[in-house]
Amino acid sequence: MKQLIELTIKQARRLVIALIGGTIVLLGVIMLFTPGPGLVVIPVGLAILATEFVWAHRLLAKVREQIRLKTRGRESDQRDGGDQPDDGQPSDEKAGKDLTPRVKDSKPKPKAPTN
């Protein structure tokens, strides 16, 4: 009898997690076509589903890897200077040269009084 109750509670928990996670994923998919952070909400729903379902855990791992690959590409683009092709030669920024323009003051600085 105790095992039956535990099994029923476990199934009820899985059902609640499936409903909540599935609803959040569905809302994320809807947000892809309407204003909203759909690309953020879908992984949250998958994370909820992944607490109970292996297939969701595997799918979440694939989504994380895709996000990691895409963000690495953007980070390297920003470091390299955007969409400019890399010709293999170090740029001034990469070489550590200071590119700040130097401006001379037109007014002479007053001298400090000497005692």
MDAnalysis code that builds the backbone (N, CA, C; Angstrom):
import MDAnalysis as mda
import numpy as np

u = mda.Universe.empty(345, n_residues=115, atom_resindex=np.repeat(np.arange(115), 3), trajectory=True)
u.add_TopologyAttr("name", ["N", "CA", "C"] * 115)
u.add_TopologyAttr("resid", np.arange(1, 116))
u.add_TopologyAttr("resname", ["MET", "LYS", "GLN", "LEU", "ILE", "GLU", "LEU", "THR", "ILE", "LYS", "GLN", "ALA", "ARG", "ARG", "LEU", "VAL", "ILE", "ALA", "LEU", "ILE", "GLY", "GLY", "THR", "ILE", "VAL", "LEU", "LEU", "GLY", "VAL", "ILE", "MET", "LEU", "PHE", "THR", "PRO", "GLY", "PRO", "GLY", "LEU", "VAL", "VAL", "ILE", "PRO", "VAL", "GLY", "LEU", "ALA", "ILE", "LEU", "ALA", "THR", "GLU", "PHE", "VAL", "TRP", "ALA", "HIS", "ARG", "LEU", "LEU", "ALA", "LYS", "VAL", "ARG", "GLU", "GLN", "ILE", "ARG", "LEU", "LYS", "THR", "ARG", "GLY", "ARG", "GLU", "SER", "ASP", "GLN", "ARG", "ASP", "GLY", "GLY", "ASP", "GLN", "PRO", "ASP", "ASP", "GLY", "GLN", "PRO", "SER", "ASP", "GLU", "LYS", "ALA", "GLY", "LYS", "ASP", "LEU", "THR", "PRO", "ARG", "VAL", "LYS", "ASP", "SER", "LYS", "PRO", "LYS", "PRO", "LYS", "ALA", "PRO", "THR", "ASN"])
u.atoms.positions = np.array([
    [0.819, -1.184, 0.000],
    [0.000, 0.000, 0.000],
    [0.876, 1.266, 0.000],
    [1.952, 1.255, 0.818],
    [2.847, 2.399, 0.906],
    [3.538, 2.648, -0.439],
    [3.929, 1.558, -1.132],
    [4.573, 1.699, -2.434],
    [3.616, 2.301, -3.455],
    [2.366, 1.938, -3.378],
    [1.368, 2.477, -4.298],
    [1.189, 3.978, -4.086],
    [1.191, 4.397, -2.824],
    [1.054, 5.825, -2.518],
    [2.282, 6.585, -3.019],
    [3.473, 6.032, -2.796],
    [4.698, 6.681, -3.265],
    [4.717, 6.776, -4.782],
    [4.280, 5.720, -5.453],
    [4.229, 5.718, -6.915],
    [3.244, 6.767, -7.412],
    [2.115, 6.868, -6.767],
    [1.101, 7.842, -7.163],
    [1.606, 9.269, -6.943],
    [2.282, 9.506, -5.826],
    [2.840, 10.834, -5.554],
    [3.910, 11.174, -6.584],
    [4.746, 10.202, -6.919],
    [5.803, 10.430, -7.907],
    [5.196, 10.753, -9.276],
    [4.151, 10.018, -9.645],
    [3.490, 10.283, -10.924],
    [2.799, 11.643, -10.923],
    [2.201, 12.008, -9.807],
    [1.541, 13.309, -9.706],
    [2.571, 14.431, -9.824],
    [3.718, 14.233, -9.199],
    [4.789, 15.236, -9.274],
    [5.273, 15.382, -10.716],
    [5.468, 14.272, -11.392],
    [5.898, 14.310, -12.792],
    [4.863, 15.017, -13.661],
    [3.592, 14.768, -13.381],
    [2.521, 15.396, -14.144],
    [2.522, 16.912, -13.936],
    [2.680, 17.342, -12.686],
    [2.705, 18.777, -12.387],
    [3.909, 19.434, -13.057],
    [5.062, 18.801, -12.991],
    [6.264, 19.349, -13.632],
    [6.082, 19.391, -15.145],
    [5.478, 18.351, -15.714],
    [5.231, 18.331, -17.158],
    [4.287, 19.455, -17.562],
    [3.253, 19.693, -16.777],
    [2.307, 20.760, -17.107],
    [2.962, 22.140, -16.985],
    [3.679, 22.363, -15.906],
    [4.318, 23.670, -15.709],
    [5.409, 23.904, -16.760],
    [6.310, 22.947, -16.915],
    [7.392, 23.094, -17.893],
    [6.875, 23.198, -19.310],
    [5.885, 22.365, -19.645],
    [5.302, 22.402, -20.989],
    [4.616, 23.726, -21.273],
    [3.933, 24.254, -20.273],
    [3.272, 25.550, -20.432],
    [4.292, 26.659, -20.660],
    [5.369, 26.626, -19.915],
    [6.406, 27.659, -20.077],
    [7.075, 27.551, -21.447],
    [7.345, 26.328, -21.898],
    [7.930, 26.157, -23.232],
    [6.946, 26.665, -24.291],
    [5.672, 26.343, -24.136],
    [4.656, 26.799, -25.086],
    [4.571, 28.326, -25.108],
    [4.607, 28.942, -23.932],
    [4.612, 30.408, -23.870],
    [5.850, 30.983, -24.565],
    [6.989, 30.323, -24.403],
    [8.207, 30.768, -25.077],
    [8.088, 30.684, -26.587],
    [7.476, 29.617, -27.077],
    [7.281, 29.473, -28.527],
    [6.337, 30.563, -29.032],
    [5.290, 30.855, -28.275],
    [4.372, 31.935, -28.661],
    [5.111, 33.266, -28.679],
    [6.004, 33.461, -27.716],
    [6.760, 34.719, -27.649],
    [7.739, 34.878, -28.803],
    [8.047, 33.803, -29.498],
    [8.903, 33.933, -30.678],
    [8.205, 34.731, -31.766],
    [6.876, 34.672, -31.782],
    [6.093, 35.340, -32.816],
    [5.425, 36.615, -32.305],
    [5.451, 36.825, -31.016],
    [4.885, 38.032, -30.414],
    [5.984, 38.702, -29.593],
    [5.751, 39.942, -29.183],
    [6.779, 40.599, -28.362],
    [6.994, 39.857, -27.045],
    [8.215, 39.562, -26.770],
    [8.550, 38.869, -25.535],
    [9.859, 38.129, -25.664],
    [10.437, 37.738, -24.553],
    [11.747, 37.063, -24.562],
    [11.619, 35.554, -24.761],
    [11.121, 35.145, -25.915],
    [10.902, 33.732, -26.180],
    [12.155, 32.885, -26.094],
    [13.275, 33.422, -26.577],
    [14.521, 32.659, -26.560],
    [15.074, 32.480, -25.154],
    [14.588, 33.261, -24.217],
    [15.002, 33.104, -22.826],
    [14.039, 32.165, -22.101],
    [12.767, 32.260, -22.428],
    [11.733, 31.497, -21.722],
    [11.782, 30.007, -22.078],
    [12.075, 29.685, -23.316],
    [12.096, 28.271, -23.736],
    [13.126, 27.461, -22.943],
    [14.378, 27.917, -22.791],
    [15.316, 27.139, -21.969],
    [14.888, 27.026, -20.502],
    [14.187, 28.028, -19.984],
    [13.693, 27.937, -18.607],
    [12.681, 26.797, -18.497],
    [11.758, 26.722, -19.457],
    [10.794, 25.619, -19.463],
    [11.470, 24.269, -19.624],
    [12.488, 24.210, -20.491],
    [13.242, 22.960, -20.655],
    [13.970, 22.579, -19.374],
    [14.469, 23.560, -18.651],
    [15.160, 23.272, -17.396],
    [14.184, 22.685, -16.376],
    [12.980, 23.200, -16.357],
    [11.964, 22.638, -15.454],
    [11.643, 21.212, -15.863],
    [11.451, 20.988, -17.145],
    [11.152, 19.634, -17.625],
    [12.334, 18.691, -17.384],
    [13.549, 19.210, -17.463],
    [14.743, 18.375, -17.312],
    [14.909, 17.840, -15.896],
    [14.188, 18.413, -14.929],
    [14.281, 17.878, -13.571],
    [13.651, 16.503, -13.461],
    [12.780, 16.152, -14.399],
    [12.101, 14.855, -14.343],
    [12.245, 14.005, -15.592],
    [12.571, 14.616, -16.724],
    [12.573, 13.881, -17.984],
    [13.955, 13.919, -18.634],
    [14.460, 12.749, -19.003],
    [15.792, 12.635, -19.602],
    [15.824, 13.302, -20.971],
    [14.764, 13.149, -21.767],
    [14.741, 13.748, -23.099],
    [14.863, 15.269, -23.019],
    [14.249, 15.869, -22.012],
    [14.341, 17.322, -21.852],
    [15.753, 17.720, -21.420],
    [16.370, 16.884, -20.604],
    [17.748, 17.158, -20.167],
    [18.695, 17.131, -21.362],
    [18.526, 16.161, -22.235],
    [19.372, 16.071, -23.434],
    [19.136, 17.262, -24.362],
    [17.874, 17.629, -24.539],
    [17.554, 18.763, -25.399],
    [18.100, 20.060, -24.810],
    [18.006, 20.213, -23.510],
    [18.546, 21.399, -22.847],
    [20.063, 21.472, -23.016],
    [20.736, 20.327, -22.952],
    [22.185, 20.301, -23.157],
    [22.538, 20.756, -24.577],
    [21.756, 20.345, -25.562],
    [21.992, 20.780, -26.945],
    [21.751, 22.275, -27.098],
    [20.693, 22.774, -26.455],
    [20.393, 24.208, -26.525],
    [21.517, 25.006, -25.879],
    [21.990, 24.552, -24.728],
    [23.093, 25.245, -24.052],
    [24.339, 25.282, -24.929],
    [24.635, 24.185, -25.591],
    [25.813, 24.120, -26.454],
    [25.665, 25.083, -27.634],
    [24.477, 25.140, -28.225],
    [24.246, 26.065, -29.335],
    [24.410, 27.508, -28.883],
    [23.886, 27.829, -27.703],
    [24.020, 29.186, -27.163],
    [25.485, 29.491, -26.911],
    [26.198, 28.527, -26.346],
    [27.622, 28.727, -26.063],
    [28.410, 28.970, -27.352],
    [28.112, 28.215, -28.397],
    [28.814, 28.390, -29.666],
    [28.510, 29.746, -30.286],
    [27.256, 30.159, -30.234],
    [26.882, 31.439, -30.831],
    [27.457, 32.616, -30.053],
    [27.486, 32.518, -28.734],
    [28.039, 33.629, -27.958],
    [29.550, 33.686, -28.084],
    [30.208, 32.566, -28.242],
    [31.662, 32.583, -28.476],
    [31.967, 33.278, -29.782],
    [31.166, 33.029, -30.807],
    [31.366, 33.677, -32.095],
    [31.204, 35.172, -31.995],
    [30.213, 35.627, -31.250],
    [29.986, 37.063, -31.093],
    [31.106, 37.704, -30.293],
    [31.584, 37.023, -29.254],
    [32.658, 37.579, -28.445],
    [33.919, 37.733, -29.277],
    [34.225, 36.751, -30.109],
    [35.433, 36.859, -30.928],
    [35.251, 37.917, -31.998],
    [34.022, 38.096, -32.524],
    [33.769, 39.163, -33.487],
    [34.007, 40.517, -32.849],
    [33.550, 40.686, -31.623],
    [33.727, 41.962, -30.946],
    [35.196, 42.223, -30.659],
    [35.934, 41.203, -30.276],
    [37.361, 41.384, -30.013],
    [38.118, 41.666, -31.296],
    [37.706, 41.025, -32.400],
    [38.423, 41.180, -33.665],
    [38.034, 42.446, -34.407],
    [36.982, 43.112, -33.975],
    [36.583, 44.330, -34.656],
    [35.354, 44.146, -35.511],
    [34.511, 43.204, -35.193],
    [33.249, 43.050, -35.907],
    [33.367, 42.161, -37.109],
    [32.790, 42.639, -38.229],
    [32.704, 41.825, -39.435],
    [33.922, 41.985, -40.337],
    [34.952, 42.661, -39.884],
    [36.132, 42.857, -40.705],
    [36.895, 41.539, -40.826],
    [37.366, 41.227, -42.020],
    [38.115, 39.986, -42.181],
    [39.444, 40.051, -41.450],
    [39.857, 38.940, -40.923],
    [41.129, 38.866, -40.215],
    [42.208, 38.475, -41.224],
    [43.142, 39.392, -41.460],
    [44.181, 39.138, -42.443],
    [45.424, 38.493, -41.850],
    [45.365, 38.152, -40.575],
    [46.493, 37.508, -39.939],
    [47.488, 38.478, -39.345],
    [47.386, 39.758, -39.691],
    [48.281, 40.770, -39.158],
    [47.670, 41.359, -37.894],
    [48.458, 41.582, -36.860],
    [47.894, 42.154, -35.636],
    [47.498, 43.605, -35.864],
    [46.317, 43.959, -35.409],
    [45.888, 45.350, -35.511],
    [46.535, 46.145, -34.394],
    [46.405, 47.462, -34.472],
    [46.988, 48.305, -33.430],
    [46.376, 48.006, -32.077],
    [45.060, 47.742, -32.047],
    [44.405, 47.433, -30.772],
    [44.930, 46.133, -30.195],
    [45.094, 45.122, -31.050],
    [45.581, 43.832, -30.578],
    [47.021, 43.927, -30.106],
    [47.806, 44.794, -30.759],
    [49.212, 44.928, -30.403],
    [49.393, 45.718, -29.120],
    [48.326, 46.336, -28.617],
    [48.399, 47.070, -27.363],
    [48.829, 48.511, -27.521],
    [48.807, 49.031, -28.739],
    [49.190, 50.417, -28.955],
    [48.066, 51.329, -28.491],
    [48.440, 52.457, -27.954],
    [47.468, 53.437, -27.493],
    [46.991, 54.240, -28.686],
    [45.697, 54.184, -28.986],
    [45.142, 54.883, -30.140],
    [44.438, 56.176, -29.754],
    [44.615, 56.615, -28.515],
    [43.965, 57.831, -28.054],
    [44.604, 59.037, -28.731],
    [43.789, 59.913, -29.362],
    [44.383, 61.074, -30.028],
    [44.972, 62.036, -29.005],
    [46.114, 62.597, -29.358],
    [46.788, 63.541, -28.488],
    [46.396, 64.958, -28.908],
    [45.942, 65.753, -27.948],
    [45.543, 67.124, -28.221],
    [46.399, 68.032, -27.354],
    [47.046, 69.016, -27.985],
    [47.863, 69.965, -27.239],
    [46.970, 71.094, -26.759],
    [47.227, 71.539, -25.538],
    [46.482, 72.666, -25.000],
    [46.973, 73.932, -25.677],
    [46.043, 74.791, -26.068],
    [46.428, 76.052, -26.695],
    [46.804, 77.089, -25.655],
    [46.317, 76.914, -24.430],
    [46.637, 77.867, -23.369],
    [47.808, 77.319, -22.557],
    [48.782, 78.165, -22.280],
    [49.880, 77.693, -21.426],
    [49.389, 77.566, -19.984],
    [49.879, 76.575, -19.284],
    [49.499, 76.381, -17.896],
    [50.241, 77.380, -17.010],
    [49.550, 77.966, -16.030],
    [50.258, 78.932, -15.159],
    [51.273, 78.202, -14.302],
    [52.367, 78.906, -14.075],
    [53.431, 78.315, -13.258],
    [53.070, 78.477, -11.799],
    [53.455, 77.501, -11.015],
    [53.189, 77.559, -9.577],
    [54.104, 78.590, -8.940],
    [53.581, 79.390, -7.988],
    [54.436, 80.392, -7.340],
    [55.528, 79.734, -6.526],
    [56.720, 80.326, -6.587],
    [57.837, 79.801, -5.813],
    [58.035, 80.666, -4.591],
    [58.326, 80.087, -3.487],
    [58.530, 80.827, -2.230],
    [59.958, 80.958, -1.913],
])
